[in-house]
Amino acid sequence: MSNKTLTRADLSNAVYREIGLSLSESTQLVDAVLEEISAALAEGLSVKLSSFGTFKLRRKKERIGRNPKTGVEVPITPRTVLSFNASNTLKQSVNKQ
């Protein structure tokens, strides 16, 4: 397994190679897709990408946490967290390797 991380530039280059758009158009396309996903999540919507997975927002209630070092109880404020559930297609693809 490689330690390389896939970046926006890598995605832009892939669009450039596969579709044949210019590199600047490919970059604009990748940025537009990522911006659309971010905007939908910011509005509180779930984002489902077929054969890839679903991005969901979960609201966590306030709860009491404990400082592991001192043992002092501290309230943890309510918050919204982002979660990702991979599709079965993606899971199968990853597990083949």
C-alpha contacts under 8 A as a table, 3 or more apart, distances in Angstrom:
res1	aa1	res2	aa2	distance
6	L	10	D	6.03
6	L	11	L	7.36
7	T	10	D	5.09
7	T	11	L	6.42
8	R	11	L	5.03
8	R	12	S	6.12
8	R	27	T	7.84
8	R	30	V	7.23
8	R	31	D	7.89
9	A	12	S	4.98
9	A	13	N	6.11
9	A	27	T	7.33
10	D	13	N	5.09
10	D	14	A	6.19
11	L	14	A	5.05
11	L	15	V	6.30
11	L	30	V	6.95
12	S	15	V	5.17
12	S	16	Y	6.09
12	S	23	L	6.88
12	S	26	S	5.11
12	S	27	T	4.91
12	S	29	L	7.91
12	S	30	V	6.15
13	N	16	Y	4.86
13	N	17	R	6.13
13	N	23	L	6.89
13	N	26	S	7.28
13	N	27	T	7.99
14	A	17	R	5.15
14	A	18	E	5.93
15	V	18	E	5.20
15	V	19	I	5.50
15	V	20	G	7.13
15	V	21	L	7.18
15	V	26	S	5.73
16	Y	19	I	5.77
16	Y	20	G	5.07
16	Y	21	L	5.25
16	Y	22	S	6.12
16	Y	23	L	5.58
16	Y	26	S	5.61
17	R	20	G	5.66
17	R	21	L	7.92
21	L	25	E	5.95
21	L	26	S	5.83
22	S	25	E	5.15
22	S	26	S	6.06
23	L	26	S	4.98
23	L	27	T	6.15
24	S	27	T	5.05
24	S	28	Q	6.19
25	E	28	Q	5.01
25	E	29	L	6.11
26	S	29	L	5.05
26	S	30	V	6.24
27	T	30	V	5.23
27	T	31	D	6.09
28	Q	31	D	5.10
28	Q	32	A	5.99
29	L	32	A	5.08
29	L	33	V	6.26
30	V	33	V	5.25
30	V	34	L	6.25
31	D	34	L	5.20
31	D	35	E	5.96
32	A	35	E	5.04
32	A	36	E	6.08
33	V	36	E	5.14
33	V	37	I	6.33
34	L	37	I	5.14
34	L	38	S	6.16
35	E	38	S	5.01
35	E	39	A	6.03
36	E	39	A	5.12
36	E	40	A	6.20
37	I	40	A	5.26
37	I	41	L	6.31
37	I	47	V	6.80
38	S	41	L	5.19
38	S	42	A	6.10
39	A	42	A	4.99
39	A	43	E	6.30
40	A	43	E	5.15
40	A	44	G	6.58
40	A	45	L	5.37
40	A	46	S	7.22
40	A	47	V	7.11
41	L	44	G	5.05
41	L	45	L	5.13
41	L	46	S	6.28
41	L	47	V	7.08
41	L	55	F	7.98
41	L	56	K	7.72
41	L	57	L	7.32
42	A	45	L	7.38
44	G	57	L	6.80
45	L	56	K	7.42
45	L	57	L	7.55
46	S	54	T	7.01
46	S	55	F	5.69
46	S	56	K	4.76
46	S	57	L	6.72
47	V	54	T	5.57
47	V	55	F	5.08
47	V	56	K	6.70
48	K	52	F	7.94
48	K	53	G	5.95
48	K	54	T	4.27
48	K	55	F	6.40
49	L	52	F	5.35
49	L	53	G	5.40
49	L	54	T	6.14
50	S	53	G	6.45
50	S	87	S	7.73
51	S	87	S	5.80
51	S	88	N	7.44
51	S	89	T	5.41
51	S	90	L	6.26
52	F	86	A	6.08
52	F	87	S	5.30
52	F	89	T	6.91
52	F	90	L	5.47
53	G	84	F	6.93
53	G	85	N	5.52
53	G	86	A	4.18
53	G	87	S	4.48
53	G	90	L	7.43
54	T	84	F	5.65
54	T	85	N	5.28
54	T	86	A	6.50
54	T	87	S	7.38
55	F	82	L	6.92
55	F	83	S	5.77
55	F	84	F	4.56
55	F	85	N	6.62
56	K	82	L	5.83
56	K	83	S	5.30
56	K	84	F	6.28
57	L	80	T	6.45
57	L	81	V	5.70
57	L	82	L	4.70
57	L	83	S	6.22
58	R	80	T	5.54
58	R	81	V	5.30
58	R	82	L	6.33
58	R	83	S	7.18
59	R	78	P	7.38
59	R	79	R	5.89
59	R	80	T	4.40
59	R	81	V	6.40
60	K	78	P	5.49
60	K	79	R	5.37
60	K	80	T	5.98
60	K	81	V	7.36
61	K	77	T	7.37
61	K	78	P	4.68
61	K	79	R	6.95
62	E	75	P	7.05
62	E	76	I	5.61
62	E	77	T	4.85
62	E	78	P	4.36
62	E	79	R	7.81
63	R	75	P	5.83
63	R	76	I	5.31
63	R	77	T	6.97
63	R	78	P	7.63
64	I	73	E	6.43
64	I	74	V	5.71
64	I	75	P	4.45
64	I	76	I	5.76
65	G	73	E	5.65
65	G	74	V	5.19
65	G	75	P	5.90
65	G	76	I	6.14
66	R	71	G	5.64
66	R	72	V	5.58
66	R	73	E	4.38
66	R	74	V	5.79
67	N	70	T	5.62
67	N	71	G	4.99
67	N	72	V	5.38
67	N	73	E	6.41
67	N	74	V	7.19
68	P	71	G	5.38
68	P	72	V	7.88
86	A	90	L	6.16
86	A	91	K	6.44
87	S	90	L	5.26
87	S	91	K	6.26
88	N	91	K	4.98
88	N	92	Q	6.07
89	T	92	Q	5.24
89	T	93	S	6.18
90	L	93	S	5.01
90	L	94	V	6.16
91	K	94	V	5.20
91	K	95	N	6.11
92	Q	95	N	5.10
92	Q	96	K	6.25
93	S	96	K	5.43
93	S	97	Q	7.37
94	V	97	Q	5.93
